[in-house]
Amino acid sequence: MRFIVDSKALNDGILSVSKALPVRSSMPVLDGIHLVVSGEGVLLRGSDLTLQKEYRLPATVEEEGECVIRGRIFSDIVRKLPPENAFLSLDGHTLTIRCGRTVNQLQCMEYDEYPQMSFDGDDQFTITFDREKAKRTIEHTSFAVAQDDSRPMLAGVLLECEGRKLSMVATDSYQFAKNTMAIQEEAPEKKVVLPVKTINEIARMMEEGEGKASITFSRTHMKADMGSTVLISRLIDSDYIDYKRILPKDCRTRVLVDRDALMESVDRAQLVSREGNNSVLFKIGPETMVVKAESVVGKVEDEIPVQVMGDGLDIAFNPRFVLNVLKNMEDDKVYLECNSPINPCVVKPVNGEEYFYLIVPMRIF
């Protein structure tokens, strides 16, 4: 195997497929990057058996071949190469990388056959969307995914297709996020659950190209093809919770508040609350809302002007969940809708239905 490739392009490709490598694996070969050289150029591949990412880049190929190289050291070495053409050659199990006056040699990993995921199956459908909008929608939703695997479906993001709309839903039972965006064509009514690693990698891929992007789904897998980059992932084979049952139908207290002002107040209050029971109390009055926290180290009270419709209310939250929601919104003013100190609080836009968040309160009384 011998070929010539631009060192920066090679580095970009390695960084891209490295995102698919497992943190820990019982299969040593999955710690490596599969390098395939053919007449079509260079193909880099990384996989954790649930997610597979491929990156193609042009090269001057003198001899075809393939090998598997330890991902971390391969990435570190190529990242430090000078910005010139790199000459790579394979002799037995030794990969030689020459670039400028630099020569590196890496020992390839033993493997019989690198495991590959294929995309096939029946019941396929494709959605097409704007890249920047998709990236924002994913980022504004995936933060609410559960961080443990005790309930597999909550470790993923639910995608709901209906007509020309795509909704993304995530929750860890303490915070809930739903964001909706337009898609280009009519889609069938479908629901799929993607692992959070997959959906976050799709968001990163939105930066690798221009124009519209598309994803194709089958019954068990999905495939995102962005030209030079292809991602294939398994779907989570588990029914998502019936989240519509937990959505409040009305509210007793609606608060119109400046998002930045509330975010700054909660951020200040959490400095004190984390030394105690890690809660922040919202005391909602007729024209103001007091954000209050108290612990052994001190006390904080912040008064924010608000517009209140309905009854006054005292309700407490984990400040981390409040900040998670507010940081993933873009409107200057938002509504907080509450029914009681123990029912979830809805956070929504003043106009439209593009997003919808829930925060479960803390019982501190």
Secondary structure as UniProt FT lines:
FT   STRAND          2..6
FT   HELIX           7..18
FT   TURN            19..20
FT   HELIX           28..31
FT   STRAND          32..38
FT   TURN            39..40
FT   STRAND          41..47
FT   STRAND          51..57
FT   STRAND          60..63
FT   STRAND          65..70
FT   HELIX           71..79
FT   STRAND          85..91
FT   TURN            92..93
FT   STRAND          94..99
FT   TURN            100..101
FT   STRAND          102..107
FT   STRAND          125..130
FT   HELIX           131..142
FT   TURN            143..144
FT   HELIX           152..155
FT   STRAND          156..171
FT   STRAND          175..195
FT   HELIX           196..205
FT   TURN            206..207
FT   STRAND          212..217
FT   STRAND          221..225
FT   STRAND          229..234
FT   HELIX           243..246
FT   STRAND          253..258
FT   HELIX           259..273
FT   TURN            274..277
FT   STRAND          280..284
FT   STRAND          288..295
FT   TURN            296..297
FT   STRAND          298..305
FT   STRAND          307..310
FT   STRAND          313..317
FT   HELIX           319..327
FT   STRAND          333..338
FT   TURN            341..342
FT   STRAND          345..349
FT   STRAND          355..359
//
